[in-house]
Amino acid sequence: MTKIESQGLGTVKRQAVKISQENLIKTEFLQLGTNFPLVIKPSVKGVNLQNWAKNNQEFLKTELFQYGAILFRDFKVKSVEELEQIIAAICAEAMEYRYRASPRTQVGGRIYTSTDYPAEQSIFPHNEHAYSPTFPLKIFFFCLTPALSGGETPIGSCRKVFERIHPEIRDRFIEKKVMYMRNFGDGFGLPWQTVFQTTDKTIVEEYCQSKGIEVEWKEGNRLRTRQVGPAIIKHPQTGEMVWFNHATFFHVSTLEPSVRDSLLKNLKEEDLPTNTYYGDGSTIEPSVLAHLREAYQQEMITFSWQKGDVLMLDNMLSIHGREPFVPPRKILVGMAEPYSPESV
């Protein structure tokens, strides 16, 4: 067997799993004994990922449901346009980034930079838009420029996170659900005009009313919203129950200490950019939050980005985060297949 290097994993043996139709691709895993993520590589020169994906949609659908994450490597993807074409080949088209929670820059079409947080900050593992009434079922990451060092996008299996959460805690969240409180216009986080992509308060109110989100306008053109959502939902294709929420990610205690301390020094708890509670408004116990953070962190797999990598995640079966890095680094993101649980 040959060997590959993967930062954070050390030297691992490559496992060839199978060869697809016409020997165009080969599949393997990054780490011996771990089948997450699945890695797909061309087995011959000149394989176009867009064309191959379009001709193998059912294969990709089956593999993604089984593994939750697929890393396409060595296909020599080079541009935003190619990423859009790959997404279109698999999912018809990318979706617009709406009801935002993190700063991103649109780089073309419906492709964005990954979260524009300072390079020295890490981003806690989460499912994309799990707080939102409508979220993407698939998310794609594309490495245009790897970081000089660091900058990995750790990923983890939601199935394994779910197994790690104590049944009593799961049951409590099933019963009580999760309340998300968000504040806009206090000088921290995104302004509501960016989040809702409008400057019209009426449009904001209409959107929130349609989604069951409580709106409270504060002095100085500031906004507070509250919404209650489920902590566990059913995957629309696999039928399995999935831990899918932002209870941990949005909670102030999950922030890096320097950021958390700065916010709490300048703002009252009810004015924090984001915070979470049980659905009835009661406080989530610190021990529960610590348990949830541990469940996420224990399941993370880290690999080094290579230029041209494309990572496709089932957003309900996989979580992702970000490690600090030394610039430059340019990881682009496209989301697809918008889904609203109440529509099923």
C-alpha positions in Angstrom: 0.0 0.0 0.0 1.0 3.6 -0.6 0.9 6.2 2.0 -0.5 9.7 2.2 0.0 12.6 4.6 -2.9 14.3 6.3 -2.3 17.1 8.8 -3.8 16.2 12.1 -4.0 12.5 11.2 -0.3 11.7 10.7 0.8 9.1 8.3 -2.0 6.8 7.3 -2.5 3.9 4.9 -4.6 4.6 1.8 -7.5 2.3 1.5 -8.8 1.7 -2.1 -12.5 0.8 -1.7 -13.8 0.3 -5.3 -13.5 1.5 -8.9 -16.5 3.1 -10.5 -17.8 2.7 -14.0 -15.2 2.7 -16.8 -12.5 3.0 -14.1 -12.8 6.8 -14.1 -12.6 7.3 -10.4 -11.4 5.6 -7.3 -12.7 5.9 -3.7 -10.7 5.7 -0.5 -10.6 7.2 3.0 -8.2 9.6 4.7 -7.6 7.5 7.7 -7.4 3.7 8.4 -10.4 2.6 10.3 -12.4 5.7 9.7 -14.9 6.0 6.8 -15.5 9.7 7.1 -15.2 11.5 4.8 -15.3 9.4 1.6 -12.6 10.6 -0.8 -13.2 10.4 -4.6 -10.2 10.9 -7.0 -9.8 10.5 -10.7 -8.1 7.2 -11.6 -7.1 8.4 -15.1 -6.0 11.9 -16.3 -8.4 14.4 -17.6 -11.6 13.5 -15.8 -13.9 16.5 -15.6 -15.6 16.6 -12.2 -18.7 18.5 -13.5 -19.3 16.0 -16.3 -18.6 13.0 -14.2 -20.9 14.2 -11.4 -23.7 14.9 -13.8 -23.5 11.3 -15.2 -23.2 9.8 -11.7 -25.9 11.6 -9.7 -27.4 8.5 -8.2 -24.0 7.1 -7.2 -23.2 10.4 -5.4 -26.6 10.5 -3.8 -26.2 7.0 -2.4 -22.6 7.6 -1.2 -23.4 10.9 0.4 -26.3 9.4 2.4 -24.0 6.6 3.5 -21.0 8.7 4.5 -22.4 12.2 5.0 -19.3 13.9 3.5 -17.4 13.5 0.2 -14.0 15.1 -0.6 -13.3 15.4 -4.3 -9.5 15.6 -4.7 -7.1 15.9 -7.7 -9.8 16.9 -10.2 -7.9 20.2 -10.8 -10.9 22.5 -10.2 -9.7 26.1 -10.6 -12.4 28.7 -10.5 -15.7 30.0 -9.1 -17.4 29.2 -12.4 -16.3 25.6 -12.2 -17.6 25.3 -8.7 -21.0 26.7 -9.8 -21.1 24.2 -12.6 -20.3 21.3 -10.3 -23.0 22.3 -7.9 -25.5 22.6 -10.8 -24.5 19.2 -12.0 -25.3 17.6 -8.7 -28.1 19.9 -7.3 -29.5 21.9 -10.2 -28.3 25.3 -8.8 -26.8 27.0 -5.8 -29.1 28.9 -3.4 -28.9 32.5 -2.2 -27.4 33.1 1.3 -30.3 34.7 3.2 -31.3 35.2 6.8 -27.6 35.5 7.5 -25.7 34.9 10.7 -22.0 35.3 9.6 -20.2 37.8 7.4 -19.5 36.5 3.9 -18.4 38.2 0.6 -20.2 37.2 -2.6 -17.6 36.4 -5.2 -19.8 35.4 -8.1 -23.3 34.1 -8.8 -24.3 32.4 -5.5 -20.8 31.6 -4.4 -19.5 33.2 -1.3 -16.3 33.3 0.8 -16.4 31.1 3.9 -17.0 33.1 7.1 -15.0 36.3 7.1 -13.9 36.1 10.7 -10.4 37.1 11.7 -7.7 34.6 10.9 -6.7 34.0 14.5 -10.2 32.9 15.5 -11.5 29.4 15.3 -15.2 28.6 14.4 -17.0 26.1 16.5 -18.5 23.0 14.7 -22.0 23.5 13.4 -24.6 22.6 10.7 -25.0 25.5 8.3 -28.2 27.6 9.0 -29.5 25.1 11.5 -31.2 28.1 13.3 -33.0 29.1 10.1 -36.6 28.0 9.1 -35.1 27.3 5.7 -31.6 25.8 5.3 -29.5 24.0 2.7 -29.5 20.2 2.5 -26.1 20.4 0.9 -23.1 22.7 1.3 -19.9 22.8 -0.9 -16.5 24.1 0.1 -13.9 24.8 -2.6 -10.2 25.4 -1.8 -9.0 28.2 -4.2 -6.0 29.1 -2.0 -4.8 27.0 1.0 -3.5 28.8 4.0 0.2 29.1 4.6 -0.5 27.1 7.8 -3.6 26.0 9.6 -7.0 27.0 8.2 -8.4 23.4 8.2 -12.2 22.9 8.0 -12.7 20.1 10.6 -15.8 18.0 9.9 -17.7 15.5 11.9 -20.5 13.0 11.7 -23.9 14.1 13.1 -24.8 10.5 13.6 -21.9 10.0 16.0 -22.6 13.3 17.7 -26.2 12.3 18.3 -25.0 9.0 19.8 -22.7 10.8 22.2 -25.4 13.1 23.6 -27.0 11.7 26.8 -30.5 10.4 26.2 -31.8 12.5 29.0 -30.5 15.7 27.4 -31.9 14.7 24.0 -35.3 14.1 25.6 -35.2 17.5 27.3 -34.5 19.3 24.1 -37.2 17.3 22.3 -39.7 18.4 24.9 -38.6 22.0 25.3 -37.0 22.8 21.9 -34.6 25.7 21.5 -35.1 29.4 21.6 -32.8 31.6 19.5 -32.5 35.3 20.5 -30.7 37.6 18.1 -30.0 41.3 18.3 -29.1 43.6 15.4 -27.8 47.2 15.3 -25.9 47.3 18.6 -22.5 47.5 17.0 -21.8 43.8 17.3 -22.6 41.2 14.7 -24.4 41.8 11.4 -26.9 44.6 10.9 -30.4 43.5 10.2 -30.3 45.1 6.8 -27.5 42.6 5.9 -29.2 39.6 7.6 -32.5 40.1 5.8 -31.0 41.7 2.6 -33.4 44.7 2.8 -33.7 48.1 4.4 -37.5 47.9 4.5 -38.8 47.0 8.0 -42.1 45.9 6.6 -40.4 43.2 4.5 -38.5 42.1 7.7 -41.8 41.9 9.6 -43.6 40.0 6.9 -40.7 37.4 6.6 -40.6 36.9 10.3 -44.3 36.6 10.7 -44.4 33.9 8.0 -41.7 32.0 9.8 -43.0 32.3 13.3 -40.2 34.7 14.4 -41.1 37.3 17.1 -40.0 40.8 16.2 -39.2 43.6 18.6 -38.0 47.0 17.3 -35.8 48.8 19.8 -34.7 52.4 19.9 -32.1 53.6 17.4 -33.4 51.4 14.5 -32.2 48.3 16.4 -34.0 44.9 16.2 -34.4 41.9 18.5 -35.9 38.6 17.3 -36.9 35.5 19.1 -37.7 32.2 17.5 -38.4 28.7 18.8 -37.4 25.7 16.8 -36.8 21.9 17.2 -33.5 20.5 18.4 -33.9 17.2 16.6 -35.6 16.8 13.1 -36.1 14.1 10.6 -33.9 13.8 7.6 -36.2 14.1 4.5 -34.4 11.4 2.5 -33.0 8.9 5.0 -35.8 9.2 7.6 -33.4 9.2 10.5 -33.7 11.6 13.4 -30.9 14.1 13.4 -29.4 16.4 16.1 -29.7 19.7 14.1 -29.7 23.0 15.9 -27.6 26.0 16.9 -28.2 25.7 20.7 -24.5 25.2 21.3 -23.1 27.3 18.5 -25.2 30.5 19.3 -24.8 30.3 23.0 -22.5 33.0 24.5 -20.6 30.4 26.5 -19.3 28.8 23.3 -17.6 31.9 22.1 -13.8 32.3 22.5 -13.1 33.8 25.9 -11.8 37.1 24.6 -14.8 37.6 22.4 -17.3 36.5 25.1 -15.7 38.7 27.8 -15.8 41.8 25.5 -19.5 41.2 24.6 -20.5 40.7 28.2 -18.6 43.8 29.3 -20.4 46.0 26.8 -23.9 44.4 26.6 -26.7 43.1 28.8 -27.4 39.4 28.2 -30.7 40.2 26.4 -28.8 42.4 24.0 -26.1 39.9 22.9 -25.8 39.4 19.1 -26.9 35.7 19.6 -27.8 33.6 22.6 -29.9 30.4 23.2 -32.3 29.1 25.7 -34.7 26.3 26.1 -37.9 26.9 24.1 -39.8 28.0 27.1 -37.2 30.8 27.7 -35.4 29.0 30.6 -31.6 28.9 30.9 -29.7 26.0 29.4 -27.6 24.6 32.2 -23.8 25.1 31.9 -23.2 21.4 32.4 -25.5 20.6 29.5 -23.7 23.0 27.2 -20.3 21.6 28.2 -21.6 18.1 27.5 -22.8 19.2 24.0 -19.5 21.0 23.2 -17.6 17.8 24.1 -19.9 15.7 21.9 -19.2 17.9 18.9 -15.4 18.2 19.5 -14.9 14.4 20.1 -16.1 13.6 16.6 -14.1 16.1 14.5 -11.8 14.9 11.7 -9.2 17.3 10.4 -7.4 17.3 7.1 -5.2 19.8 5.2 -6.8 21.5 2.3 -5.1 21.0 -1.1 -5.6 23.5 -3.9 -8.6 22.5 -6.1 -10.3 20.4 -3.3 -14.1 20.3 -3.3 -15.8 19.1 -0.2 -19.5 18.2 -0.4 -21.4 17.8 2.9 -24.9 16.6 3.6 -25.7 19.5 5.9 -27.9 17.4 8.2 -25.5 14.5 8.5 -22.2 16.5 8.9 -21.0 19.4 10.9 -18.1 21.7 10.0 -15.9 24.3 11.7 -12.7 26.3 11.0 -9.2 26.3 12.6 -7.1 29.5 12.9 -4.7 30.2 10.0 -1.9 32.2 8.6 -3.1 34.1 5.4 -3.6 34.0 2.6 -6.5 31.5 2.6 -9.5 31.5 0.2 -12.1 28.8 0.8 -15.3 29.4 -1.1 -18.8 28.2 -0.2 -21.9 27.3 -2.2 -25.2 26.0 -0.7 -27.9 24.1 -2.4 -31.3 22.4 -2.0 -33.2 24.8 0.3 -35.4 22.8 2.7 -38.1 23.9 5.2 -39.1 21.0 7.5 -42.7 22.3 7.9 -43.2 21.8 4.1 -43.0 18.0 4.5 
